[in-house]
Amino acid sequence: MRTLLGKIRHTLALPARLPAAARSERRADRRGLPAVDPGPDAVIHACAAWLGAAQDHSSSNDGGVARDYSLLTGWSSSYPETTGYIIPTMIALARRTDDEELHGRARRMLDWCVAIQFAEGGFQGGKIDSTPRVPVTFNTGQILLGLAAGVQAYGAAYADAMHRAARWLRDSQDADGCWRRHPTPFASAGDKAYETHVAWGLFEADRVAPGLGYGAAGLRQVDWALGKQWANGWFASNCLDNPLLPLSHTIGYVLRGLLEAHRFAARADLLDAAARTGAGVAGAVAADGYLPGRLGPDFQPGAGYACLTGSAQNAHCLFLLYQRTGERRYLDAARRLNGYVRRTVATSGPAHVRGGVKGSFPVDGDYGGWAYLNWAAKFCIDANLLELELRDA
């Protein structure tokens, strides 16, 4: 993501005259949300094809997945962090459809991640051609998710890389559970509660290789993050650039980390904490599924656009909360969120648009403006796969 701040906005200044495609997309979005919901199956298929195109057309041509397709500049170079957590989604799709091509894509992503790993175990922030090229806690945790999935799916070929990443995270943690030694150079300084999503990577590594302290390190971070949670479920120190108005994206990160910590440790306090945050998010979802791209301390709107990545992430989390609590409000809000995102996804047209999920709706919003983002497509697939699972159960 350039690491993280690059998810919000490109550093490129807008051209004096926008390209025709960008002008057209802005006009369409300002007319409002399309009326037609293509449905989960069609959107999963389209988003999967878009991720394949992003791998094939990455400007660095290395097996990783292009960060985005920009309506201003075209396909970008590969993005290590998000390629890492696209891997489990690609494996899940391959298994669901018995598709060897998708398995092959996952293997190429894994092989590329192994090839770019630093000797000490960490992974860089930003795109593959970003500078400075230094190991970053958050990015390493996201790639660890892919490496652990690779070991589970394809065996020991990825075990050494997984262990090196997990050990690096475990051993670079401060005593209170927070990671401070290897921050991203691409986001604002300060502690980050959303690194519960890094802890999730350690939980997955612990499932593959228990007894090495990976999961315990993850739980230390989650317990530290709980100290940032307010009584109403909102988290301080939980944004890339504006702690008082965190993105729905980073709220989705912290919430998923809590849910994965509960799945790992079966502690009731972790589910209670997740439920408080989930209730705040669910209460902010409008009848049509719109979720503001930023949410203030009372979960009040803090932006005039939807961060589609955050909407999909939070949909997935609310489905998980419904599975664990049986509370219908989570299911209803998750379905509305998914429906909103699906209505923004084209299921026909050129390959760089078909199945792409924009950073913002409208397209010129502050988060990933003017671009279709690879992690947005990944989270859209995940949320819709879970919706289908619940529908078919």
N, C-alpha and C positions, 0 to 999 in steps of 0.2 A: 504494500500500500504505500506509498512513498514514505515512510512506514505507515503511520496512521494519519498524520495530518494531511498527507497526500490524498487520503480518501475523501476529504472534505472538498478540496478545490485544487484544480491544476495551478501550477505556478505561472503558466503562460497567460499573458494579458490577452483579452479578447481582441480579435482583429477588428479593424475599423469597419469592415463589412463582414457580417457572419456568412459562412458558407450556406448555400441554398438549403441543404439538408437540415442544418441547425435551425435556420429560420422557419422551415416547414414544421419541424418537431415542436418548436416553441409555440407556433400558432395553434397547432393541434391540441397541445396540452392546455393552452389557455382557454380553449373552448370547453374544457372539462373532461372528466373521466369517461372513457368509452363505455357504452352501455352494455356491451356483450362480454360476458365472462366465458372464456374458452373452456373452463373446467380443468380439474387437476391433471388428467391424463395428457391432454393436449399440451399443457404448459410444461409438464415434466419432460415430455419428448422434445419440445422446442428448445427448452433451456439446456438440455443435455447436448443437443446438436450445436447450440451456440458455444458451449464450453469446448467442444471438439474443434470448432472453427477458431476459437481463441488460442487453442494449443497449436493448431496448424499454421496460423497466420501471425504468431508472435514475431515481432520485428527482430528479436534476438535468435529465433529459430534454434532452440536448444532443448526442446522437450517439455519446458515449463509452459505455463498458461499466461497469455498476455494479460496484463493488469486490466485493460479496458479496450473498448473501441470508442474513440472520441469522435464526435461529429465535427470537431475542429481539426484534428490532426491524424485520424485513422488509428490503426492498430498500434498498441504500445509494445514495449519489451515485456519479458516474463517477470512474474511477481512471485518470489520464493514463498513468502508468508502464506498467501492465499492458495497458491498451488498446493502447499502442504495440507491445508484442510479441505481442499477439493478432493484429494485422494480418497478419503473414506466415502464421500458421496459417489465418486466414480465406481468404486468397488461395489457399493450397495446397488447401484444401477446395473452393473454388469451381472451381479448375482440374480437380480430380479428378472432380468431379461435373458439370462444365459447367453450374454453377448461377449465373445472373445475379443472383439475390437475394443470394447470398453475396458476389458482387463488389460489389453495392450497399452491403452492410453494411461491407465493408472500406473503400470510398470514404468513407462517412460517418464512420468512425473516423479516417481520414486527414484529412479536412477539419476535423474537430474539433481534432485535434492541431495542425494548422497554425494554427488560430484562436487557440489558447491559448499559442503559443510566445512567449517573451520576445524583445524586439527584438534582444538580443545573441546569441540562439541557444539558450539553455538552456530547460529546462522545470522546472516546480515539483515539489516533493515532495508526497506525500500525496494525498488525494482532492481533487477540484476545489474543494471548499469548506473545505479545511484551511487553517489559518494556523500559522506565518507562511508567506506565499506568496513563496518565494525559489527561484532556480534551483539545481538539485541535480545533481551529476555522475552519480550512478547512474541516476536517472530519465531524464536526457537520453540516456544510452547505450541505454536500453531502447526509448525512443521512436525513436531513430535506426534501430534495427532495422526498425521499421515504415515509416519514411520511405524507407529504401533499398529495401525491398521494393515500396513504392508507386511509386517511380521506375521500377523494373524492370518492374512490371506495367502501369502506367498512364501512364508518360511524364513529361514535363518539368514538369507542374503541381506536383509535389512536390519538384523539384530544389532550389529556393532554400531551402526549409525544411531539407532534408537537409544542404546545404552549411553553412548557418548553425549547425546543431547540431554537425556534425563539426568545423568550425573552432573553435567554442567549446570543445569537448573537447580538441582538439589544442593550442590555445593556452593553456589553463588548467592544463596538466600541469606538475608539478614536474620538475626536471632528472633526478631518479632514476627517473622513470616513474610515480610514485605521484600520485594526485589528492588534494589536501588542501584546496584553496581553497574548494570548494563542497560541504561534507558535508551530509548530510541532517540537519535539525533533529529528526528523529523516531526516531533510533536512537542507541545509545551512541557516544561519541566514539572516534576512533582510526582508524588506517589499515585498509583492508579489502582482503584478498587477493581476495575474490570479485568485485572490479571487473574481473577478466578478462572478465566478462560485458559490461562497458562496452567493453572492447577489441574484442570481437566486433562491436559496432555499427560501430566504425571500420573493421574489415576489410570489412564489407559496403559501407560508403560508398566505400572504396578500390576495390572491384570495379566500382562504378558510375562512379567518377571517379578513376582512377589518377593518380599523379604529384603529388598535393597533400600528401603526408606523413601522410595519415590512417592508413594501415596501419602505418607506421613508429612513430607514436605509440602505437598499440595494442600493438605488439610491445615497446615500452619498458615499458609497464605489466606485461605478462606476464613479462618478464624480472625486473622488480622483484618480482613475486609469487612467482616461483620461489625467491627468497631466503627466503620464508616456509615453504617445503615441507620437511618432515622426510624422512629417508631412507626411511621406510615409506610415504610418500605423503600423510600428514596435513598440513594447513595450519594454521599459527598465524595470528592476526589475521584470522579467517575466520568471524566470527559477528556477529549483530546485537547480542547482549547478554551472551554468555558465551563468551569466547575458548577456554576449556578444554573446553567441551562445545558445539561448533558444531552447528547444525541440519543435518539431511540436505539441507535446501533450499539453504543457502549452500555446502555441499560440492558439490551439483549444479551450482550456478552456477560455482564455480571450475573444476570439471572440464570443463564445457562450454566455458569460455573457453580452456582449454588445447587442447582438441580443435580448436576453431575456429582457434586460432593455428597449430596444425600444418597444418590444411587450407590456411591462407593462405600459410605460409612454407615448408612441407615440410621442417622441421628435425627431425632424428631425436631430438634431446634433448627436444623438446616432446612427442612421442609417448611417449618413455620416461617422462617425468614424469606424463603422463596415465595411463599403464599402472600406475604405482605407486599412484596414488590409486584408480584403478578396481579394482585387486586388493584394496585395503583395503576398499572398499565392497562388492565382490562377496563377500568373506569374511564380512561382517557380515549378509548376507541369509539369513534362516532358510529352512528347507525349504518352508514355506508362503508365502514371499514377504515376510514381515514384516521391515521394516528399522526399527530404533529411530529416533525422531525427532531424537535427538542422538547424536553419536558422539565419544567421548573420544580422546586421543592415540594409543591403540593400536587405534582403531576399535572399542572396546568400547562396549556399550550405555550411553547417558547419559540415557535417558528411557523411560518406560513406555507410550508411545503411538507410533503411526506418524504422521509428517508426510507426508500423502499427496502433497503437492506434491513434496517431496524424493524420495519413492519413484518417482514418474513421471519426474522429471528424471533421476535416476540410472539408471533403466531405459533411457532414451533414450541416455545417454552410454555405457552398457555395450554396447548394440547397436552404436553407432558404433565402439567399441573392437574388438568382434568383427569388424566389417567391415574394419578396418584391420590386425588382427593374426591373424585366423583362430582365436583361442583360444576354445575351446568354453565355458570357465568363464564368460566374459562373457555369452555368449548365454544360457546356462542361468539365470544369476542375473537377467538382464534379463527373461526370460520369467516367472520367479517373481514379480518385483516387479510387472510389469504385471498378472499374474493376481490378485495381492492387491488392487491398487487397483480393478480392474474389479469385484471381488466386493463392494465398498462402494458401487457406483454403481447407483442405481435406474433402470431403463429403462421404468418406468411410474409413474403417479401425477401429482400436480399439477405444473405447469410450473416452479415455483420449486424443486422437489426433483428432478424427472426429469432425469437427466443431470448433476446437480450433484455436485461432488467436495468433500467436507468438508475443512476445514483439518487436522483430526486424526481419527484413529480410535483409541479412541473419540472421540465428538464433543466431549467436554468436556476434551480434551487442551489443552496450553498453546499450541499453534500454531493461530491462527485459530479458537479455540474457538467452538462453537455456530453455525458459519457454513459455507456453501458458497462457495468462493472462485473468482473468475473465472480467476486464473492457474493454479489447480489443474486446472480443466477444460481450459485451453489445453495444459498440459504432458501431461495424460492423452491428449488427441487426438494430439499430436506423437509420443508414445512408441508408441501403438497403430498409427499410420500407418506408422511404421518397422518395427514387428513384422510388419505385413501385407506390406510391401515385401520383407522378408527371407524370409517364408514363400512368397511367390509368385515369388521370383527363380529 
